[in-house]
Amino acid sequence: MKDSNFLKEHNGRLMWHPMTSPQDSIDNPPKIITEAHGVRITDIDGHSVIDAVGGLWNVNLGYSCQPVKDAICDQLARLPYYSTFRGASNDAAIELSYELGQFFAPDGMHRAFFTSGGSDSIETALRLARQYHKLRGDPGRVKFLSLKKGYHGTHMGGASVNGNANFRTAYEPLLPGCYHIPAPYSYRNPFDETDPERLAQLCASALEDEIAFQGAGTIAAMIMEPILGAGGVIPPHKSFAPMVREICERNGILLITDEVITAYGRTGAWSGARLWGIQPDMMCTAKAITNGFFPFGAVMLGEKMSDVFENNPSAKIGHGYTYSGHPVGAAAALACLAETKQLNVVENAAARGTQLYEGCLSLMERHDIIGDVRGGHGLMTALEMVSDRKSKSPIGGAIAAQVQEVAYQSGAMIRVSGPNIILSPPLVLTAEDAASILSALDAGFAAV
C-alpha cells in the first residue's frame, strides 16, 4: 500500500466522492479508514473509534463477521462469477431465493429478483410496477407517489421519487409522473401539527387527495420507507403505514416498501413492514443483506406480483444487471442471513436503540443546540441541530462539522446530514459501546 502522505495528497486530487463536491474533498479532507474490527474503525493515522454510522447503515454484524468472510472466500474459489440471465443460473442464488422467501414470508413475500444494491433494487421495483399494470391490461397506470423527505437512491427513477431537492435539482428534468406527499415529520410539516397521530391522519388524507386529483387509474405504485432514514430518521405514528396500505389497496395501487435500510433487524423488527404490521406488494432490500461485505440487493415480491408474471408467456422481464444473483454475493448473503438469525440481532437492536434514544434525549436537556431527537425503533436515531429552538432555525454547516470532528476525536464516527446527526451503528453494539457514543456526542456538543 502507498504511504499515508501519498494517500492524503491524492485523495482529493484524483478521487471524486459521493454526496459532496470535489472542492470539499480538498478543503475538508475525509478520514481515510484503513482497518476495522468489531464495531471499531481505524484511520490512516492510527486513531480508532466506534463506528456509529455502521458503514452506511449496512454493517449490521460488525467488521469481524468471519462466517460471511469465509463464505466469500469459499465461493471465490469454487465459482467466482456466472450470469443469471436467461439460460443460466447458479446454486448459491437459487438457495438464497429460497431462504429469503422463508425469512420474508411473514411479510407476504414469496419471490426474489437480485440486484447489485439499493438503488438498483428501487429501479427494479419501479419498472416491475409499471410492467405489472401493463400485463393486467391497465397501461395507463404509470405514475408514482412517494413521501417528501424520503430517500430512494440515486438512479433516475430513484431520484425522481426522492423527496429531497439535494438529489433532484441538479439532475432535472427527471422521470415525469412522480408526485410527493407530506411526510409524517412532527418537528417540521406544512400542517404545523406536532401530534404524531393527528399528523399521520393529515398525511394520509393528503395522499387520498393526491390520488383523487391524479386519478387512481393513472398511478402505478406508492413507494415509501417504513421509517425515513437518510431524510433524518423520521418514524411515523404506528397508524400511518396501515392507513397507506389500505388506501393503496382500495385504489388498485401497488405498495412498495423501501427496506434498503430497515430490513434485516435495523428497526428492532425483522423488517419495517413487520414493525408496522403491513404486507407490501414489493420490498426493496440491500445494504445489510451481505453486511456490507459485497455489493448485493434483492427485490422481494408478493403473491399479487407473482400471480401476474408467472405462467404468463407475455411476462418477459426486460430488466436485469450483469451482477444480478452474483454467486459470491449470494453466498455472502446466505451466510449473513444465517448469522443474523443465529444472533437474533433484533433483540439487541431494540435494547441498544432504546439506550441511544434515551441517552440522546438526556443530551437534549443539556445542550440547546439540539432541537429534536428522533428514534425509539431499533438502532436508528437522529438529533436535529438548531441555532435557536424557538424558531427551529437549522444550524450552520461549520458548527455541525465541528461537532462531528470533536465527536470523532472523542471516540465515535458520526454522520452529519444537513442539520441532522444520524446514528446507525452495528446491531451487535454493546451497552458500553453505546455509552461511549453518547459520551463522544456530549463532548462534540459541549465544544460549540
Secondary structure, 3 states (H helix, E strand, C coil): CCCHHHHHHHHHHHCCCCCCCHHHHHHCCCCCEEEEECCEEEECCCCEEEECCHHHHCCCCCCCCHHHHHHHHHHHHHCCCCCCCCCCCCHHHHHHHHHHHHHCHHHCEEEEEEECCHHHHHHHHHHHHHHHHHHCCCCCCCEEEEECCCCCCCCHHHHHHCCCHHHCHHHCCCCCCEEEECCCCCCCCCCCCCCHHHHHHHHHHHHHHHHHHHCHHHEEEEEECCCECCCCCECCCCCHHHHHHHHHHHCCCEEEEECCCCHHHCCCCCCHHHHHCCCCCEEEECHHHHCCCCCCEEEEEEHHHHHHHCCCCCCCCCCCCCCCCCHHHHHHHHHHHHHHHHHCHHHHHHHHHHHHHHHHHHHHHHCCCEEEEECCCCCCEEEEEEEECCCCEECCHHHHHHHHHHHHHCCEECEEECCEEEECCCCCCCHHHHHHHHHHHHHHHHCC
